[in-house]
C-alpha cells in the first residue's frame, strides 16, 4: 500500500512537472529565448505615443517605455544581442496579432478596457486619456446634441462609436458613423470635410492637430465621454512576462525617470515638425504614476 501510494504521488509529481514545463515552454520569455527575437508592435500615427518620424522610424513615449522593457528582457534572459523586430499594427489588428503570437509587446495608445482583458493583458497604466472630439474650428459643434444628423468618424477597432451611443441615451440623436483604418485617416476625413467630427482620446487629437498643415483650423470640443488608462499590451495568462513588464514600468515611475520621458514627449518640441504639444501632466496621470495599477475600465 505504501509503495503504491508512493508511486502514485511520484506519478502526480511528474505530471505536474510536465504540465508546468509545458506552460513555461509556451511563455513569452521562452518564445523569445528560443527565437532570439522580441517582436514589438508599434503604431504609425499615434502621436506622441508611437508614430513614424521623417525617416519612417517608430518613435514616441510608448516606444521609449517599451525599449526599457526590451532592455529588461535582455537582462532577464542574459541575451544582450537580442534582436528587436518592429511590427506595425493598427487599432483593428493589434489584438489579433497579439493573441496569435505575431507580436510580444504592443507599444501604442491602447486603452486598458475590461472587455479587452478577456483576450489580452496590460502592464500598469502609463497614461490616462479623456475621450473628446475634434471638429473644424468655427463649426457649431460643442456637444453630443450638436452631432445630430452629422457624420462622425471612428477609427476601426476603437470604442469611440460605442461611447457616443452610451452617452447619447435619452437623447434624440441620429449620428452617421463612418470608419477609417487609422487615426491619420480619421483626422483626414474631418480635414477634407468627409466627416464632421472625430471622436478619440484628447491627446491623440492634440497630436494630429499639432502636426496638421493648419493647426488653427481645428478645435477639440465637447464633454469628456470617458477617461481611459493606456497600457502596454501583452499576452494573457503569462505572469512571468507580465512581472518583467510591470517591474520595469514601476521602476521607471519610482525613479522619477517617467517625468523626464513625459517632459520629452508632451512638454518639448517633438519630431518631425518640432511642435510642442505643451500638455501638462494631469492629476489622473500623476495618481496613476504614484499608485501603479493595471485596473481597466
Buried (B, 14 or more C-beta within 10 A) or exposed (E): EEEEEEEEEEEEEEEEEEEEEEEEEEBBBBBBBEEEBBBBBBBBBBBBBBBBEEEEEBBBBBBBBBBBBBEBBBEBBEBEEBEBEEBBBBBBBBBEBBEEEBBBBBBBBBBBBEEBBEEBBBBBBBBBBBBBBBBBEEBEBEEBEBBEEBBBBBBBBBBBBBBBEEBBEEEEBEBEBBBBBBBBBBBBBBBEEEBBBBBBBBBBBBBBBBBBEEBEEBBBBBEEBBBBBBBBBBBBEBEEBBEBBBBBBBEBBEEEBBBEBBEBBBBEEBBEEEBEBEBEBBEBBEEBBEEBEBBBE
